Amino acid sequence: MTESGSVGGAGLRILIENSEYWLRNNGDLAMFEVTIRRLRERWPNARIGVLTDSPSLVRAYFPAAEAMTVWDDDPWDEPTRLEEFAAKVGPTIVGPIAISRLQTKGWIPDRARRARRKLLRMAGARVSDDGARPPRPHTGSARAAREASLVLALGGGYLTDSDKGQANRVMNLFEQAFSRDVPVAMVGQGLGPMEDPILLERLADVLPKVEVIALREKRRGPGLLGTIGFPADRVLVTGDDAIELSYEVRRDDFGTDLGVCLRVAEYSPVSKAAQETVGNVVRNLAAEFDAGLVPLIIAEYRRQDRKSTLPLVRGADKVTAPLGKFVAPQEIAKQVSQCRVLVTGAYHLAVFALSQGIPVIALTSSQYYDEKFLGLGDMFGLGLEVVHLDEVGLSKRLTDAVRAAWASASDVREPLRARALEQIEASKAGFARIFDIVERTAAEKA
């Protein structure tokens, strides 16, 4: 009996590259949840491996998966007792301990790398902070890819100039898989902006060997893949895989609150003045609508969204308490369902809202986020308006946009949900195509 013909996919090894090894982004966790569910539905007896820096946290969030690190001598070894314990108690208990250990372990290496770069620059050497091509994969990740039946890269926004280090890390992992004729697929991907010639050359060398690339938007991605020579018949536009998770928690009645999240990061710079303006606008409008304010958190890495979002709601009359730092992504989506309108600088919160029929005001301050939000808006067709945080007259512009969205909420709800369903079906079809490739490859190798 072949691998694909064995009971429930027994013998198959699926390696997931999720790009966020600390598991501190609730949008990534949502895509993760949907992906593991679909893999288990097709192959209940397959092994699902996940590359991570925190094996215990992977098991806490996803007991159906196995964790492996880049340092593992035998990444496909059985889970440890500690990991089995983590799977039983869940992320609320495991999370704080796991992240504390990661922060302690990461402090010294980070300091050492920064010191080394500084010394090299002082010596006159040319040093890149992210590098054109990082070192080859460590033993664990290389072996995990070579011994897999499929390497599956989950949706992310790392194929872009602003995240060249991660893009190259993924390309290096793919090459390990290709060396053993292991099929590779990418799902829910966002591409660009990308103009760096070295990165484009690297992708042009590696990506055409990928079996399928499923994109979360059609506005820029297909054209960008065309410029690097990726075959058009292997490109799918499926939408974001997190749509399914959020659509499932939609409610029958309309939400009554105003949701808000502001992303401030190196790739999303926001001035103090703009931050204050956003806070003033959402507090004033919540009072005008007699609505509660809901601070929503997607990126938990170093408290990123908490630090920039919670100050916005201070002083408001009615504020919903933010959820804890280690909750299931469904809980974030359910909190979004309380809202009639969402104001957000975080991409996946916009996905959560639009999937449930909730209009979105998307806050952006960079080309990177322009492309993410415009691509998402194009996929849904309505219900999303982009507001640039550096534009003149921001207060009036944002106030008018939120008022218009509040008034149109009942009109856009069902059309948005219909578009969500279309994307869910497209995403499932994309996975089915990948499943068929894996089973065919396994049969040929048997």
ZABA-848742 format. One record per residue (C-alpha): residue in one letter; y, z, x. Coordinates in steps of 0.05 Angstrom, whole numbers, padded with zeros to 5 digits, always signed. Example, Ala and Ser with C-alpha at 12.3 -4.5 7.8 and 13.67 -1.06 7.14 Angstrom:
BEGIN
A-00090+00156+00246
S-00021+00143+00273
END
This chain:
BEGIN
M+00000+00000+00000
T+00069-00019+00027
E+00127+00029+00035
S+00162-00002-00025
G+00099+00000-00065
S+00083+00072-00050
V+00093+00124-00103
G+00168+00134-00117
G+00190+00106-00050
A+00149+00154-00008
G+00155+00132+00064
L+00227+00107+00057
R+00282+00140+00098
I+00353+00130+00074
L+00408+00149+00123
I+00476+00162+00093
E+00540+00155+00134
N+00593+00191+00092
S+00650+00189+00143
E+00672+00261+00128
Y+00625+00306+00168
W+00657+00372+00146
L+00649+00356+00072
R+00719+00379+00056
N+00742+00322+00012
N+00724+00327-00062
G+00732+00252-00072
D+00679+00239-00019
L+00635+00292-00050
A+00640+00255-00117
M+00617+00190-00086
F+00562+00229-00051
E+00538+00260-00116
V+00533+00192-00151
T+00499+00159-00092
I+00445+00212-00083
R+00432+00211-00158
R+00421+00136-00158
L+00377+00138-00096
R+00334+00192-00128
E+00328+00154-00193
R+00301+00093-00156
W+00261+00129-00103
P+00245+00201-00124
N+00200+00211-00063
A+00243+00179-00009
R+00276+00220+00045
I+00352+00220+00043
G+00385+00239+00108
V+00459+00255+00116
L+00497+00256+00182
T+00541+00318+00184
D+00572+00372+00227
S+00549+00425+00177
P+00475+00420+00157
S+00478+00483+00115
L+00537+00458+00074
V+00503+00391+00061
R+00442+00427+00034
A+00486+00474-00007
Y+00521+00417-00042
F+00462+00369-00045
P+00393+00402-00044
A+00361+00333-00055
A+00385+00310+00013
E+00368+00329+00085
A+00421+00344+00137
M+00422+00319+00209
T+00472+00324+00265
V+00489+00276+00321
W+00458+00327+00370
D+00389+00331+00337
D+00331+00312+00383
D+00290+00295+00321
P+00338+00282+00264
W+00283+00268+00214
D+00249+00335+00227
E+00238+00379+00166
P+00297+00423+00142
T+00303+00491+00173
R+00294+00556+00134
L+00369+00568+00138
E+00381+00500+00105
E+00330+00515+00051
F+00365+00581+00037
A+00432+00545+00033
A+00403+00497-00018
K+00385+00557-00062
V+00451+00596-00059
G+00501+00538-00062
P+00568+00521-00030
T+00608+00580-00057
I+00569+00627-00012
V+00553+00580+00045
G+00620+00544+00050
P+00665+00598+00079
I+00614+00616+00133
A+00599+00544+00151
I+00672+00523+00157
S+00690+00585+00197
R+00636+00567+00248
L+00660+00494+00251
Q+00732+00515+00263
T+00711+00563+00318
K+00666+00512+00352
G+00717+00456+00346
W+00777+00494+00375
I+00754+00493+00448
P+00730+00420+00450
D+00794+00397+00416
R+00836+00435+00467
A+00795+00406+00524
R+00802+00334+00499
R+00878+00341+00491
A+00883+00372+00561
R+00842+00316+00591
R+00885+00262+00558
K+00948+00297+00583
L+00922+00300+00655
L+00902+00227+00653
R+00971+00206+00629
M+01004+00249+00682
A+00961+00212+00733
G+00986+00145+00707
A+00923+00125+00670
R+00927+00087+00605
V+00897+00131+00551
S+00886+00116+00477
D+00882+00175+00428
D+00829+00141+00386
G+00802+00089+00435
A+00785+00017+00423
R+00711+00034+00425
P+00686+00106+00426
P+00623+00125+00464
R+00556+00102+00438
P+00525+00147+00384
H+00494+00212+00407
T+00419+00220+00408
G+00413+00246+00337
S+00454+00193+00301
A+00426+00136+00342
R+00354+00157+00330
A+00367+00171+00257
A+00393+00100+00247
R+00336+00067+00286
E+00283+00104+00247
A+00313+00093+00178
S+00293+00044+00124
L+00367+00036+00105
V+00434+00057+00133
L+00482+00065+00076
A+00557+00075+00089
L+00591+00109+00031
G+00660+00091+00006
G+00718+00108+00050
G+00785+00085+00074
Y+00768+00085+00148
L+00765+00009+00160
T+00839+00009+00175
D+00887+00012+00234
S+00902+00085+00220
D+00830+00107+00230
K+00804+00064+00287
G+00762+00120+00316
Q+00721+00129+00253
A+00716+00054+00242
N+00687+00045+00312
R+00639+00104+00303
V+00610+00070+00242
M+00604+00003+00277
N+00567+00036+00334
L+00519+00068+00285
F+00507+00001+00252
E+00489-00030+00318
Q+00434+00023+00328
A+00405+00002+00261
F+00409-00072+00277
S+00371-00061+00342
R+00310-00043+00300
D+00322-00092+00243
V+00342-00036+00196
P+00382-00062+00137
V+00454-00037+00131
A+00497-00036+00068
M+00566-00010+00051
V+00587+00014-00018
G+00654+00033-00051
Q+00693+00010+00010
G+00768+00005+00017
L+00793-00042+00072
G+00859-00045+00109
P+00915-00048+00125
M+00886-00078+00188
E+00924-00118+00240
D+00900-00089+00306
P+00868-00148+00343
I+00817-00105+00380
L+00793-00072+00316
L+00790-00139+00280
E+00749-00168+00337
R+00702-00109+00334
L+00690-00116+00260
A+00681-00191+00266
D+00626-00178+00316
V+00588-00125+00275
L+00601-00132+00201
P+00572-00201+00189
K+00503-00170+00202
V+00512-00123+00143
E+00470-00142+00082
V+00520-00123+00028
I+00591-00097+00026
A+00612-00070-00042
L+00688-00062-00047
R+00727-00015-00091
E+00783-00066-00101
K+00792-00141-00102
R+00866-00146-00085
R+00859-00146-00008
G+00788-00131+00012
P+00753-00198+00000
G+00807-00236+00036
L+00805-00189+00096
L+00730-00196+00101
G+00739-00272+00099
T+00785-00270+00159
I+00730-00237+00202
G+00677-00286+00179
F+00638-00242+00131
P+00596-00286+00083
A+00627-00288+00014
D+00560-00286-00021
R+00548-00216+00007
V+00614-00188-00019
L+00614-00150-00084
V+00673-00118-00121
T+00646-00057-00157
G+00702-00006-00161
D+00697+00065-00134
D+00630+00099-00142
A+00665+00165-00162
I+00685+00132-00228
E+00617+00147-00258
L+00621+00221-00244
S+00690+00228-00274
Y+00676+00184-00334
E+00617+00230-00352
V+00663+00291-00361
R+00715+00256-00406
R+00734+00295-00468
D+00743+00273-00540
D+00811+00304-00550
F+00874+00290-00510
G+00894+00335-00453
T+00959+00372-00459
D+00978+00389-00388
L+01013+00355-00330
G+00971+00349-00267
V+01000+00345-00197
C+00978+00336-00125
L+01020+00317-00065
R+00986+00291-00002
V+01024+00305+00063
A+00990+00281+00126
E+01002+00240+00189
Y+00980+00178+00151
S+01021+00200+00090
P+01087+00229+00115
V+01132+00261+00062
S+01201+00290+00077
K+01218+00361+00056
A+01271+00333+00010
A+01221+00289-00025
Q+01172+00347-00032
E+01227+00390-00064
T+01245+00333-00111
V+01173+00324-00135
G+01168+00399-00148
N+01234+00400-00187
V+01214+00340-00229
V+01144+00364-00249
R+01169+00435-00265
N+01226+00409-00308
L+01182+00359-00344
A+01128+00410-00357
A+01181+00454-00390
E+01207+00394-00429
F+01137+00376-00455
D+01118+00450-00465
A+01059+00433-00421
G+01021+00472-00369
L+01023+00450-00296
V+00956+00438-00263
P+00955+00438-00186
L+00896+00394-00165
I+00862+00394-00098
I+00822+00337-00066
A+00829+00346+00009
E+00809+00415+00031
Y+00806+00401+00106
R+00852+00454+00137
R+00878+00468+00066
Q+00913+00401+00067
D+00927+00390-00007
R+00935+00464-00022
K+00991+00473+00028
S+01031+00414+00000
T+01014+00421-00075
L+01016+00495-00092
P+01090+00503-00075
L+01106+00450-00126
V+01084+00493-00185
R+01115+00559-00164
G+01164+00584-00216
A+01136+00542-00273
D+01125+00578-00339
K+01052+00557-00348
V+01008+00544-00288
T+00933+00534-00286
A+00901+00570-00227
P+00873+00521-00175
L+00798+00518-00168
G+00763+00549-00109
K+00752+00514-00043
F+00678+00502-00051
V+00666+00475-00121
A+00626+00416-00146
P+00668+00352-00153
Q+00652+00352-00227
E+00694+00414-00234
I+00754+00379-00205
A+00743+00321-00253
K+00738+00369-00312
Q+00804+00401-00291
V+00836+00332-00291
S+00811+00322-00362
Q+00860+00378-00384
C+00918+00331-00367
R+00955+00281-00409
V+00987+00251-00347
L+00973+00259-00272
V+01024+00255-00216
T+00986+00248-00151
G+00990+00228-00078
A+00915+00233-00071
Y+00875+00170-00085
H+00812+00201-00114
L+00850+00243-00164
A+00878+00178-00191
V+00806+00152-00196
F+00786+00215-00234
A+00843+00208-00283
L+00840+00133-00297
S+00764+00137-00307
Q+00777+00185-00365
G+00833+00145-00395
I+00891+00187-00366
P+00953+00150-00340
V+00974+00162-00268
I+01039+00164-00229
A+01018+00148-00157
L+01061+00177-00102
T+01062+00138-00037
S+01101+00138+00028
S+01060+00090+00071
Q+01031+00020+00070
Y+00962+00052+00074
Y+00972+00087+00008
D+01009+00028-00023
E+00947-00013-00013
K+00900+00041-00039
F+00939+00053-00103
L+00957-00019-00117
G+00884-00039-00108
L+00862+00016-00156
G+00915-00003-00206
D+00892-00076-00203
M+00820-00055-00218
F+00841-00017-00281
G+00895-00066-00302
L+00942-00014-00332
G+00957+00060-00333
L+00980+00067-00260
E+01051+00064-00235
V+01069+00070-00161
V+01130+00111-00141
H+01153+00109-00069
L+01174+00177-00043
D+01227+00148+00003
E+01264+00107-00049
V+01336+00121-00069
G+01342+00158-00134
L+01272+00188-00130
S+01286+00243-00181
K+01307+00196-00236
R+01254+00144-00218
L+01198+00196-00221
T+01224+00229-00284
D+01228+00163-00321
A+01158+00143-00298
V+01126+00208-00321
R+01162+00206-00388
A+01138+00134-00400
A+01067+00152-00381
W+01068+00213-00427
A+01091+00169-00485
S+01038+00115-00471
A+00978+00161-00461
S+00947+00146-00529
D+00955+00071-00520
V+00922+00065-00451
R+00865+00113-00462
E+00811+00067-00490
P+00829+00006-00448
L+00824+00048-00385
R+00757+00076-00406
A+00731+00006-00420
R+00751-00015-00350
A+00716+00046-00322
L+00652+00026-00357
E+00656-00044-00329
Q+00663-00017-00258
I+00606+00032-00268
E+00560-00025-00288
A+00583-00067-00230
S+00570-00010-00182
K+00500+00001-00209
A+00486-00073-00202
G+00509-00070-00129
F+00462-00012-00115
A+00404-00049-00149
R+00416-00108-00102
I+00413-00061-00042
F+00349-00028-00069
D+00316-00096-00074
I+00334-00113-00001
V+00305-00047+00024
E+00240-00056-00014
R+00233-00128+00008
T+00246-00109+00081
A+00196-00052+00077
A+00143-00098+00048
E+00154-00149+00104
K+00147-00095+00157
A+00084-00066+00127
END
